[in-house]
Amino acid sequence: QIKRTKAVRRERDNRKVTQLLKELEQAAKAEKNVMPYLLECCKAYATVGEMTKVFKEVFGEFKEPSIF
Protein backbone atom coordinates (compact mmCIF):
# COMPACT_ATOMS: atom_id res chain seq x y z
CA GLN A 1 0.00 0.00 0.00
CA ILE A 2 2.85 2.39 0.77
CA LYS A 3 4.41 1.64 -2.61
CA ARG A 4 1.12 2.40 -4.38
CA THR A 5 0.73 5.68 -2.51
CA LYS A 6 4.26 6.72 -3.44
CA ALA A 7 3.59 5.80 -7.07
CA VAL A 8 0.39 7.88 -7.12
CA ARG A 9 2.23 10.86 -5.65
CA ARG A 10 4.93 10.56 -8.32
CA GLU A 11 2.46 10.29 -11.20
CA ARG A 12 -0.15 12.89 -10.21
CA ASP A 13 -0.05 16.60 -11.04
CA ASN A 14 1.43 17.89 -7.78
CA ARG A 15 0.93 21.54 -8.71
CA LYS A 16 -2.78 20.91 -9.16
CA VAL A 17 -2.98 19.02 -5.87
CA THR A 18 -1.20 21.86 -4.06
CA GLN A 19 -3.57 24.43 -5.57
CA LEU A 20 -6.65 22.37 -4.69
CA LEU A 21 -5.46 21.89 -1.11
CA LYS A 22 -5.04 25.68 -0.81
CA GLU A 23 -8.58 26.13 -2.12
CA LEU A 24 -9.81 23.58 0.42
CA GLU A 25 -8.06 25.52 3.18
CA GLN A 26 -9.64 28.80 2.07
CA ALA A 27 -13.09 27.20 1.94
CA ALA A 28 -12.66 25.74 5.42
CA LYS A 29 -11.54 29.10 6.82
CA ALA A 30 -14.54 30.80 5.18
CA GLU A 31 -16.85 28.13 6.66
CA LYS A 32 -18.09 27.16 3.20
CA ASN A 33 -19.37 23.74 2.21
CA VAL A 34 -16.08 21.87 1.78
CA MET A 35 -17.53 18.80 0.05
CA PRO A 36 -17.04 20.09 -3.53
CA TYR A 37 -13.44 20.97 -2.66
CA LEU A 38 -12.83 17.54 -1.16
CA LEU A 39 -14.18 15.88 -4.30
CA GLU A 40 -11.86 17.92 -6.51
CA CYS A 41 -8.91 17.01 -4.28
CA CYS A 42 -9.84 13.33 -4.56
CA LYS A 43 -10.12 13.56 -8.34
CA ALA A 44 -6.58 15.00 -8.41
CA TYR A 45 -5.37 12.10 -6.21
CA ALA A 46 -4.72 14.07 -3.02
CA THR A 47 -4.36 11.65 -0.12
CA VAL A 48 -6.68 11.50 2.86
CA GLY A 49 -3.71 12.47 5.03
CA GLU A 50 -3.08 15.60 2.98
CA MET A 51 -6.70 16.67 3.21
CA THR A 52 -6.84 15.88 6.92
CA LYS A 53 -3.72 17.97 7.48
CA VAL A 54 -5.53 20.97 6.00
CA PHE A 55 -8.40 20.53 8.46
CA LYS A 56 -6.01 20.15 11.41
CA GLU A 57 -4.25 23.37 10.42
CA VAL A 58 -7.54 25.27 10.12
CA PHE A 59 -9.55 23.83 13.02
CA GLY A 60 -6.92 22.26 15.26
CA GLU A 61 -7.13 18.82 16.78
CA PHE A 62 -9.86 17.84 19.23
CA LYS A 63 -8.65 16.88 22.67
CA GLU A 64 -11.20 15.29 24.92
CA PRO A 65 -11.35 17.05 28.28
CA SER A 66 -10.23 15.05 31.26
CA ILE A 67 -13.06 14.25 33.66
CA PHE A 68 -11.05 12.98 36.59
N, C-alpha and C positions, 0 to 999 in steps of 0.2 A: 504494500500500500504506500509506503514511503517513496519507493522508486517511482510509482505511478504519479504521485503528487509532484515530485521533482520534475518528471517529464512534462507534466501539464504546465508547470511554471516556466519551463524552458521554451515551450512551444506556443504559449499564448502571447497576446499582444500586451506586454507589461505596461506600456504607456497608457493604453486604454483602461486597463485595470486600475492603475493609479488614479487616473482622472475620475473614473466611476466611484472609487472609494472616497475621493474628495467630495464628490457630489452627494454621496450617502452621508458623509459627515455634516455637510451644510444642511441637508434635509433634516437630520436628527436634531441639530442645534436649533433649527427654525420650528421644530415640533410639527413637521409635515408628516404625511403618511409615507413611511419609508419603504413600504412593500414594492412599489414600482422600481425604486432604486436598488433594492435587494435583488429583484429579478434581473435587472440589467447587469449587476455585478456577477450573478450566477451565469448568465449567458456569456460573459467575457471570461469565465473560468476563475473568478476570484474564489479563494478558499473560505470555508466557514470561519476559520481562525482569523483571517484578514478582516472579514466583516465584523466579527465579534470584537476584535481589537478596536475598531472604529467606535463601537458602542461603549466599550469600557472607557475610552478616552473622553467621550462626550458625557456619559452619565455616571461614570465611576463604577465601582464594583460593590454589590450589596454585601454587607456584613451583618449577619444576624445578631441582634443585641443579646448580651448575656443576661440570663434571668437570675442566676444564682450569684 
